[in-house]
Amino acid sequence: MVDCQLTMDFFIYKIMALIDDFNAAVSKSKDLTKRPSNEELLDLYALFKQATDGDVSGDRPGGFDFKAIAKFDAWANKKGLSKDQAMTDYVSLMNRLQAAYS
């Protein structure tokens, strides 16, 4: 029973640490001094949405709203990625962007 409790405590600790890292990375995204490329911004957006909302839902935007279409498609490309992995990927991407654009 003790081993099971230790495992659960460690799991909770890891999840809480990941959430803290993710929230810190989201805050850092607002502090970049240079604008990342559109592709990098779409990747950040998609990972954020996947981490916070899970798989994309709803219909793909139509018409001439190209920005909404690009955002939807970027998020749809993350379909199936777990929220934890999306958070991890977001933190990694933000660390790379901070090194390049701060």
matplotlib code that plots the C-alpha trace (Angstrom):
import matplotlib.pyplot as plt

x = [0.0, 2.9, 4.5, 1.2, 0.8, 4.3, 3.7, 0.5, 2.2, 5.0, 2.5, 0.6, 3.9, 4.9, 1.5, 1.6, 5.1, 4.1, 1.1, 3.3, 5.9, 3.1, 1.6, 5.0, 5.6, 2.2, 3.3, 6.6, 4.9, 3.7, 7.2, 8.9, 10.6, 10.4, 7.5, 7.9, 7.1, 3.5, 4.2, 5.7, 2.7, 0.3, 2.2, 2.0, -1.7, -2.4, -0.4, -2.1, -5.6, -4.7, -3.3, -6.3, -9.3, -8.2, -9.0, -10.5, -14.3, -16.8, -16.7, -13.7, -14.3, -15.1, -15.1, -12.3, -11.4, -7.9, -6.6, -9.4, -8.9, -5.1, -5.7, -8.3, -6.0, -3.0, -5.1, -6.6, -3.1, -2.6, -5.6, -4.9, -2.0, -2.6, -3.0, 0.1, 2.2, 0.8, 1.8, 5.3, 5.6, 4.4, 7.0, 9.8, 8.7, 8.4, 11.9, 13.2, 11.3, 12.5, 16.1, 15.5, 13.2, 14.1]
y = [0.0, 2.4, 1.8, 2.6, 5.8, 6.9, 6.2, 8.2, 11.1, 11.1, 11.1, 14.1, 15.9, 15.4, 16.6, 19.7, 20.5, 20.1, 22.4, 25.0, 24.8, 25.2, 28.2, 29.8, 29.2, 30.8, 33.8, 33.9, 33.9, 37.4, 38.7, 37.9, 41.0, 39.8, 38.2, 34.5, 33.3, 32.6, 28.9, 29.1, 31.1, 28.6, 25.8, 27.6, 28.2, 24.6, 23.2, 25.6, 24.6, 20.9, 21.2, 23.2, 21.9, 18.6, 17.6, 20.1, 20.1, 21.8, 22.5, 23.9, 27.6, 28.4, 31.4, 33.9, 33.8, 32.5, 33.1, 31.1, 28.3, 28.2, 28.1, 25.3, 23.3, 23.7, 22.5, 19.7, 18.5, 17.9, 15.6, 12.6, 14.2, 13.9, 17.1, 16.3, 15.8, 19.0, 20.9, 19.4, 20.3, 23.8, 24.3, 23.0, 25.2, 28.2, 27.6, 27.5, 30.7, 32.5, 31.7, 32.9, 35.9, 37.5]
z = [0.0, 0.8, -2.6, -4.3, -2.4, -3.2, -6.9, -6.7, -4.9, -7.5, -10.3, -8.8, -8.3, -11.9, -13.2, -11.0, -12.1, -15.7, -15.2, -13.5, -16.4, -18.9, -17.2, -16.9, -20.6, -21.5, -19.5, -21.3, -24.6, -24.0, -23.2, -26.5, -27.9, -31.5, -33.4, -34.2, -37.7, -38.6, -38.6, -35.1, -33.8, -35.3, -33.6, -30.3, -30.8, -31.7, -28.8, -26.4, -27.6, -27.5, -24.0, -22.7, -24.7, -26.2, -29.8, -32.1, -32.4, -34.7, -38.3, -40.2, -41.0, -44.6, -46.8, -46.8, -43.1, -43.8, -40.3, -38.7, -41.2, -40.6, -36.8, -37.1, -39.4, -37.1, -34.1, -36.1, -36.9, -33.1, -32.9, -30.7, -28.9, -25.1, -23.1, -21.1, -24.3, -25.7, -22.6, -22.7, -26.4, -25.8, -23.0, -25.3, -28.2, -26.0, -24.6, -28.2, -29.1, -26.0, -26.9, -30.5, -30.0, -26.6]

ax = plt.figure().add_subplot(projection="3d")
ax.plot(x, y, z, "-o")
ax.set_aspect("equal")
plt.show()
